[in-house]
Amino acid sequence: MTRVLLTGGSGFIAAHVLDTLLEHGYGLESHSIASPHIDTLYSHSVVTTVRTQEKADRIKQAHPNVSKDKLDFAIVKDIGQEGAFEKAVVSDPPFEAVIHTASPFHFNVEDAQKDMYDPAIIGTTDILKSIKKSAPSVKRVVITSSFAAIINPSKGTWPEHTYSEADWNPLTLEEGKANPANAYRASKTFAEKAAWEFLEKESPNFTVATMNPPLVLGPIFHYLNSLSGLNTSNERVRDMIQGKFKSEISPTGTFIWIDVRDLALSHVKAIEVPSAANKRFFVTAGYFTNKQIGEILRKHFPEFASQLPADSTPGGDFPSEGVYKIDNSRAKDLLGVQFRTLEESIVDTAKSLKAVGV
């Protein structure tokens, strides 16, 4: 049984990572170049960090049949504080892997340093320091980074370029303070860079892998989310159902996406597949537009028809000049995850939103 520390357990991505760790008793292990995806049975026990006992109770209540030895909790009130994870990384039995998802993703930024940079950058370096100091049994660390750490926002849609793990966002910390979107991108970029610098300078006895997803869509867990407290990416689906795009569809912004369940599985595979060690993973299923989301909702949810944009409603499509290309071959080949279609993801997302009263 692999003992795993999962940070940020009440977050949108982490909740699905937890579900994958607990509910899916399988994994993929790379045994050879000729047969890289041989099924291997895995069993995980998890300690997940949350900010409050109330959040721990809600997660526990959602998994009533999971025993304490398979699911336990550690309270970490502020991941932006030095030493925040000092106690959380210590476990009996000891941890063998850490999946670090805890980091802010919102645009309610008053102070970029306090609201974005410290939780992301200090949170990442602090947990790595604590693992090296107090959890020598840990061999694998997976960190949730972002396409925000890959994209060059100054290039716009950049149709002649192919994004891959080789790309880095060139934003400086100072440039990140210009607006909330830049603050988020800079926080993810410098948090991930800090992780790779730690690996190079400190030579710990664990490996690191980072997940770099773009827009993350997919169903919410009703025990953690309300319509007013959605993850930023899913807000567009809620807003469309509520009629906010009826006269004009808002710009898509980021034209690539991933379903949260596929992203969660990718995190878990990265602690199970030896060849994932010390690599970035650009985890994306491909392209989408807000216009396509509207088309899927019209097809599957006639009860929302009066609120949804029509086929002729302007906005929300691909730009006429085209968009950047993507190379997600590393994630597909090494992790072996079969990505869901946009249609399946949006249908499941809408069903989950209906369950909380959309």
Secondary structure, 3 states (H helix, E strand, C coil): CEEEEEECCCCHHHHHHHHHHHHCCCEEECCCCCCCCEEECCCEEEEEEECCHHHHHHHHHHCCCCCCCCEEEEECCCCCCCCCCCCCCCCCCCCCEEEECCCCCCCCCCCHHHHHHHHHHHHHHHHHHHHHHHCCCCCEEEEECCHHHCCCHHHCCCCCCEECCCCCCCCCHHHHCCCHHHHHHHHHHHHHHHHHHHHHHHCCCCEEEEECCCEEECCCCCCCCCHHHCCHHHHHHHHHHCCCCCCCECCCCCCEEEEHHHHHHHHHHHHHCHHHCCEEECCCCEECCHHHHHHHHHHHCHHHCCCCCCCCCCECCCCCCCCCEECCHHHHHHHCCCCCCHHHHHHHHHHHHHHCCC
